[in-house]
Amino acid sequence: MEFKRLSFKHGNNKFLYYLINYLRQCLPTRYYQKKLNNKLKEVSTLEKEIVEKILFRVNYYNKLDLSNQIAKDAEKLASLKLDNKSKTYFFDLHEHIRFFNQNLKINYLFGDIINIPKTPTIVKSRPIGNNNENSIILNLNKIRHFIFIKTYRKDFSQKKNMLISRGKVHASQLNRIKFLEQYFEHPLCNIGMVNSNGLNSKWKVNRMTIEEQLNYKFILCLEGNDVATNLKWVMSSNSIAVMPKPKYETWFMEGLLIPDRHYICIKDDFSDLEKKLNYFIDYPNKATEIIQNANNFVSQFKNKNMEDLVALMVMNKYFQKTNQI
């Protein structure tokens, strides 16, 4: 194993995450259910502007409008069990469903979901656009996806005028392969894959920590199986995300990101990459505007109490719209 994989700088504390979640399993759900009404009532104590933002997010994640029937194969909350193959998904789901009557039923799909279920289902990711009402988003697997940069070591002006990319590339990820074919060894790019497989061996490069990647002005955020995992920490930094318009979204609400306002938008065929990078190199004030807009967008996810309230309201709406409460 490369030592860089053990770097915890800028990452979430996995030990603390697992400790807290295992301890939660020791408390009876009745303990949490007694707290539900008071938690949901917290929204009534907030300022009108904050309430409007919360309700917008709840209805963005959970678009169910009319009453829906729960699927026949839906599971009772009480029957959900910890699965070692998807522990983080289970923990993040259980964090919120523990507050509800355990006889209520739920449909859920763990993993990188890019199709819309036939019945209302809790997911981590969904396609962006209309007619995705059956995909109800919760912040699942957040230990991996929701990483934010807390301190900046370098000013944007001190960073390298290059695009950096480090990540896994698989044979099924045609967009990532195409990008490497076009821009590997390009003078404006330091890119490559960090995994070994049957793809072009010259693309294999050494890993870089997040701290090392932050030495570059531009960071590539290409979707893989679903969303670009690194997009959250890039947009919380003082480097800039570079990517085509996203096709999938998670709790981060990627569908609300505005091209060339929150990130540098390139064409789906990547043909305008060099032109876009050179423009923002020549006009650094435009680049810093994007950085500020991105940081502002990220700020809405940093209040833990608010995130918990939104998640509980999403689940409460799910049970209401499936005619269970």
TAGICOR-V849668 format. One line per field, one symbol per residue. burial: # if it has 24 or more other ideal C-beta (glycine too) atoms within 12 Angstrom, else .. Layout:
BEGIN
burial=???
END
This chain:
BEGIN
burial=.........###....#...#..#....#..##..#..##..#..........#..##.#####...#.#...#..#..#......##############...#######.###.##.##########...##################......#..###########...#.###.##.###...#######....#...#.#.#####.###########################################.#..#.#####...#..##.##.###.....#..##.###.##.##....#################.#.
END
